[in-house]
């Protein structure tokens, strides 16, 4: 039967309810127990024969002559319900005439156990709570169009226990990250999502216009510069969990709108932050997986401390045959990138080309938790230089099974050096690099009042959830991912 024909039949059932004076969408319910609570107290309630009232969605319906069994599901679980003509009389006929899989019902009755041992409510009264006008999919797992699951996440969650469990795990992971930082003296804060100047990351922003002020504003690409203003203001440890937005491509690890965690600790450097990150990830794996090992993307990954370390330059040497990054010119590095079948854009500088080689060629080799350290200055405009190698910065990224899951560094707090870095980035931008950082005069002024030495950390929550739930595509861990219109 065509979908529109099914909808017309369901509409007739709604009209039948209304014709009997029954409200198809009442505002209130009388539920006294969740399904989980009934299951938990089953022995006690079934012996007392106390009348219980619960509510949920009909997920299955099985008719047997003058009786019908229905599976009723709420947010806590599923219970069988037993509708019998002898008990319900005319209400049983109305039930058969108007109730379908997908409807929300309130039922009351006593609990009993069937001969198969299944907990069941013998219904003595029922009430429609919401009449469905479209049918639930019968074989959701068999859908060929995977994107349809993302477009209709409400049905995906309803029909797929694994998906629902993944998002429950996401909530648990965010809670664990929050609690770990609160236990270590960090204060949770909120900073703006509309920025007059996009900053805090090398990324192309989304732009909008505020009519009352007649100014362009940008959806934030990172909360970094505002969080570091709080260090200037006297807070020593702060963190934020919230949305960031980057007007870039979509792939298995990138969604234009994503959830980002960032924290900053005054008087720490990148070494202290690395130790903190080791402890954080060890604690998260223990909390979510119950041990120090997880499976991700076909790899068994052990989070044994200390994590491995390798320099950015050593990675290029080992896996891309670039023996001396410092001696390479932009042109020679571009030629090597092309020989590795990588595209080189005309606006990309030497650092950006090296970063592309690192991401596409080198990073996939890093399976066990590994800190990549000592990144080029050109791609790290907000990080402190290494004293012994000023063309490199005091930065690290944590890579697990080829995926970046954390980025951190000792924060640049010299306002004159910061201005020079921003100016260099502006030159990159003038050359066509839309991801280059812009000069933020307000941030530089804040730094001139004095910012303490500090270390900062950024973690993409979506990728963290991917890692801890062994999920290959970011759209599987974002409830409503960005999709191309039909």
SEPAKOL-991259 format. One record per residue (C-alpha): x negated, z, y. Coordinates in pm, whole numbers, plus 32768, in hexadecimal, padded with zeros to 4 digits. Layout:
N
XZY ...
***
This chain:
486
800080008000 7F7F7FA9815C 7F1380CA823B 802580828339 812D80878224 80AD81D981AB 80BA825E830D 822181E78332 828082A281F2 81DC83E08272 828E83B783C0 83DA83AC8303 838284F7825D 8337859083B0 848D85158426 852D85A982EE 849E86FD8346 851D86E384A8 867286738425 868687BD8366 862A887D84A2 84CA88C38422 83AD88BB8521 829687DC8497 818D8876857C 81E289E485C5 81018AA086B5 80D38BE085EE 80948C4A8488 80BD8D9283CC 7F838D7D82F5 7F128ED58285 7DF28E6F819F 7CF48D5B817D 7CC98CB4802D 7B798D5F7FFD 7C158EB38041 7D248E6E7F3D 7C218E097E3A 7B538F3E7E87 7C7D902C7E5A 7D248F657D44 7D2A90787C3A 7DBA91797D28 7EBE90907DC3 7F2F8FF07C7E 7F6D91487BE2 802D91CA7D0F 80F690887D32 80DC90B27EAA 81598F847F6E 803A8ED1801B 80488DC9812A 7F3B8CC2814F 7F178B6481E0 7E498A2C81B2 7E4488B9816E 7EDB88218033 7DBA87797F7B 7E6487297E2F 7FC7871E7DAB 8034871C7C3C 81A687087BDC 822B878F7A90 83A887647A77 844388797B46 82F789027BBF 81C7888B7C82 8062890B7C9F 7FA688D47DE7 7E3F89227E46 7E3C89C57F9D 7CF389CF805E 7C968A908194 7B408AC18233 7ADF8BC78133 7B428B227FEB 7C538A8D7F0E 7D6A8B347E4B 7E788AAA7D66 7FE48AD07DD1 81168AB97CED 825F8A317D74 838D8A5F7C8C 84F089DB7CB1 85858B187C19 84E48BED7D27 84F88B0B7E5A 86458A5A7E1A 868E89687F3D 853989B27FD5 849B891B7E9E 855987D57ED4 84E887D08040 838488107FC8 838E86E77ED9 842D860B7FE1 834286568103 81F386ED8096 80C286128052 7F51863F8015 7EB6867B816C 7FD2875281F6 7F9388B58271 807A89B981D5 80BA8B2C81F0 811D8BC980A3 81828D26803A 81A38DBB7EDF 80FF8E907DD4 7FB78E4C7D26 7FA18E0C7BB1 7EAD8D717ABA 7F0C8C3879F6 7ECD8C1D7880 7D8F8B6278DF 7D218C8C79AD 7D4F8BE97B02 7DAA8CC27C2D 7EFC8C487CAC 80078CA17DAE 816C8C8F7D30 82138C127E6E 83568CBA7EDB 83598C188036 829E8B0280E3 82898A708240 81FC892E82CD 80E4896E83C8 80728809840C 80F486C78374 7FE185C68338 80318461839F 7F0683B782FB 7E9683D8818F 7D528481812F 7C538398808B 7C6A83A67F11 7B0083587EBA 7A3483B27FEB 78ED83AE7F29 792F82457ECD 794281BE802F 7851809C8057 783E80B781D3 776181E8820B 779D81D88383 790E82148344 78B0837482D7 780683AE8425 7922831484EE 7A2283EC8439 795985278409 7A9C85F183F5 7AEC853F82AC 7983854E8238 798586C9825C 7AD886E681BA 7A8686188086 7914865E8054 78A787C38001 773887628019 776286ED8181 7822882481E2 771588FC8142 760688458204 76A588988352 76D989FF82EA 75648A06829B 751E897583F5 75D68A978496 75118B8C83C1 73C68AE58421 74118AF88597 74748C648571 732D8CAE84BA 725C8C0185C9 73138CC586D8 72ED8E138627 717B8DDD85DB 712F8DA6874C 72078EC787C0 71508FA986CA 70098F3D876F 70788F9188D0 70F38E3B8946 721A8E268A36 73198D108A02 73668C518B43 74228B1C8BB9 73918A148CA0 743088DD8D3C 748987A48C7A 74A886D58DB9 735286A68E56 72FB86078FA5 71B4858F8F08 7193855A8D8F 706D861E8D07 6FD886EC8BEF 6F9E85CA8B00 6F2E84608AF8 708383BF8ACA 717782CD8B6B 729B838F8BFF 740F83518C28 747583398D94 75C283868E3B 763D83A78FA2 76D384DA9046 77C9845B914A 77F985999216 768185BC9252 764784439243 7513846C9169 749E83ED9018 747484F58F0D 73DA84DD8DB3 744385758C69 731F86518C0C 721785C88B21 718E872A8AEF 71C688858B85 705088C48BAC 701C88BE8D24 713D89AA8D6B 70D48A9C8C59 6F758AAA8CEA 70088AFA8E41 708B8C358D98 6F248C948D3E 6ED58C798EB1 70068D558EF2 6F808E6E8E1B 701D8E3D8CC4 6F098E478BBF 6FC08DC18A8B 70EB8CD88A9F 71988BDF89BB 72B88AEA89CB 73838A3088C5 7448890D8954 747D879A8974 738086A189F5 73B2852B8A23 72C484038A07 732B829C8A4A 726682128927 7295817087D4 735F81FA86B3 72C7821F855A 72BA83138438 72068419850B 729283D38669 73E883FC870B 740D83CC8886 74B6852288A1 7402863287E0 73E387AC87CE 729888348843 71FA898A882F 70E789E98925 70388B348961 6F228BAA8A49 6E468CDE8A2F 6D6E8D548B51 6C098DBC8AFF 6C068CF789B8 6B348BC5896D 6B688AB78868 6AB28B7F875C 6BA28CA2877D 6CC48BAE8781 6C458B098641 6C428C58858F 6DA08C9E8615 6E1C8B4B8596 6D8C8B91843D 6E498CD98431 6F878C3884B8 6F8D8B2083B6 6F308C09829A 70508CEE82FF 71458BC9831C 70ED8B3E81C5 710F8C9A812E 72618CCE81D9 72F78B7B8183 724F8B248038 72098C817FAC 70968C3F7F7A 6F698B97801B 6FA68A3C7F86 70A089287FD2 70E187C47F64 70EE86B7806D 70EF853E804C 7074854A7EE4 6F5D86427F2D 6F3E87AD7EC6 6EB288577FFB 6E1D89B57FF5 6E098A78813B 6CCE8B3780ED 6C178BD88210 6B388B6F82B6 6BB88A0C82E2 6AC088EC82D1 6A2388638411 699B870F8470 693B867C85C1 69ED854F8652 68A4848D8653 685684E484E9 69AC84628483 69658315852E 68168303847D 689A83608326 69D082868318 69AD81798423 68348135840D 6800818B857F 66B4823D8569 6685829986D8 67C382A487A7 6703830C88E0 663581CE88E2 676080E788B4 67EA802489DA 695A7FDB8A08 691B7E74899B 68557ECB8861 69537FD187FB 6A6F7EDB8837 69C37DDE8756 69A37EE38642 6B117F3E8669 6B777DD28644 6A9B7DB7850F 6B6A7ED68481 6CA57E0784C8 6D0F7EDF85EE 6DA17E54872E 6CE27E9B886F 6DA27E9289B7 6CF47E168AF2 6D3D7F5D8BA9 6CAE803F8A98 6B6B80ED8AEC 6A5B815089FA 6AF882A289AA 6C5082108968 6BBC810D887A 6AFA821C87C2 6C3682EE87A9 6CF181C9870F 6BDC8199860B 6BE4830D85C1 6D5F83148594 6D8581D884C5 6C3F81CE83FC 6BAB832D83E6 6CC6842983F2 6D7483B982AF 6C45843381E9 6C77859C8257 6D548639814C 6D0087AC8147 6D37886E828D 6C1E87F68370 6BC3883A84DA 6B478701858C 6A71878086AC 69A9870687D9 6A8185E68855 6A0C84ED895D 6A3985588AC7 6AF184138B1C 6C22846D8A48 6C2B85DF8AA3 6C6886008C1B 6CE0876A8C0A 6BD588008B26 6A8B88AC8B7B 694787EE8B43 684D88608A41 672488F48AF7 662B88578A06 66DA870389FC 679886C08B41 682C85768AC2 68EE864089C2 69F0875489EA 6A3F88A18947 6B6E8824888E 6BF3881D872A 6D0B877D8668 6D8C8801851C 6DC186E9841E 6E75871B82D2 6EA685FD81DB 6E50850082E8 6F4D858783E5 6EFB8637852C 6FBC877E853A 6F0C88388655 6E4087E8878C 6D8388ED8855 6C6289258942 6BB58A078A35 6C7489C48B75 6BC789298C9D 6BE68A258DBB 6AF2898F8EB8 6BD288EB8FC1 6ABF8801903E 6A7187858EE0 6BE787618EA2 6C12868B8FDA 6AF385A98F6C 6B9285838E12 6CE5852D8EAB 6C42842D8F90 6B98838B8E65 6CEA837F8DB8 6D8782DD8EEC 6C8281CA8ED7 6CE881948D6B 6E5181848DDC 6DFD80838EE8 6D607FB48DD3 6EAA7FA78D19 6EA580E08C3F 700981688C5F 6FAD829D8B96 6E98830E8C83 6EC384608D2D 6F29846A8E9B 6E9E85478FAE 6F7286818FD2 6F1287179122 6FF6884590F5 6F4F889B8FAA 6DF388789040 6E58895B9160 6ED48A5E9067 6D838A4D8FB6 6CD18A879102 6D718BE09115 6CB48C298FD7 6D108BEF8E6B 6C718CCE8D61 6BAE8C368C42 6CAC8BE88B33 6CF78B2789F7 6E348A6189BB 6EE089DF8883 6FE988D68849 70AA889F8704 71B1879886C3 72C8885F861E 735987288578 720E86D884CC 71E48845846C 7338883783C1 72D386F08317 719D879C828F 724F88D48215 737188178174 72A886F180E2 736485F281B3 72CE849A81FB 739D84298326 73D584E7846A 753E846C847A 7585853E8343 753386818401 75DB862C854F 775286648540 77A6853F8623 767784558640 7660833C873D 76E281F986A2 77068091870D 787180418768 79307F87865B 
***
